[in-house]
Amino acid sequence: MSIRINLIYSTTLSLFEAMLIYPFRLWFFLASDVDKPIGGVKQIHRIAEAAAELGVTATIVQQSSDFRPSWFSSNVSTISLSDFRNLNL
């Protein structure tokens, strides 16, 4: 599947090309820091990791920035909800 983005002046870019020109950040919100196997939590981490592999900055917003699920490993960037609320976005 190919995603294309139409811009002003009839320029068409692939999603990847658009991301290089117009960088953006993905924010994933997890409701709570639960340390038991929940598939959705792991999938959010995997999606964020895949986005990072494509060069997109992806961050998971959670209760504590230090929390890491114990049932899998992930190197995704995290931020606490309180710190996120203080960002000037």
N, C-alpha and C positions, 0 to 999 in steps of 0.2 A: 504494500500500500504506500502510495506516495502522497504527501500532503504538500500543497502548493499555496502560497500566499500572494495575492494580488495587491500591489502597492500603487500609489499614485503614478501617473505617466505610463500605465500599462506594463510596468515591470513585474515580472513574475519570478519569485524566488522559492526555492525549496524551503521547508521548515528549518533544515539545518543551516542553510545560507542565511535565512532571516535571523536565526539565533546568534550567528556570528556578528551580524551587523547591528542588531538590536538586542543586546543581552538582557536577560531577565532572570528572575530568581523564582524557584518553586518553594512554597511553604506547605508542609504537611502537618496537620494538627492531630495529635493523639489525645484522647480525652483524659486518660489517667495513666500513671506509671504502674502497670500491673505486671508482676513477675511470675506469670504462669503462661503456658503456651496458648497463644491466641493467633490464629492464622492471619487475620487482617493486619496485625501489628508487624508481623514478619514481612508481609507483602508490601506494606508501606515502606519499610526499610529497603527492600529489594528494588522497588521502583525508584526511590531516591538515589540508590547506588547506581542504577542504570542511567538515570539522568546525569549524574556526576561523570560517568564514563563518556557521555556525549558532550561534556563541557558545560553543562547547565549547573548553576549553583543550586543545590537543593538542601534544605534544612528542615529538620523535624522539630516542631514546637511541642514540648511536653512539660509536665509539672516541674521536673528537676532536670537541668541540663546534664547532670552527671549520671542519670539513670541509664542503664544498659540492660536489656532483657538477658536473662541467664541461659536461655535455651538455644540461642544462636549468636553468632558474632556479626557485628556490623561496624563499619567505619564511617557512618553517616554523620554529618555535622548536626548538632542538636543545640537548642536554646530553650531556656525555661520560659514558661508562659509569662511570668512577671517581667523578665528581661525583654521579651518580645513586645509586650505592651508599652515598654519605655522607648522602643525604637521610634525614630522620626521617619516613618514611611509615608 
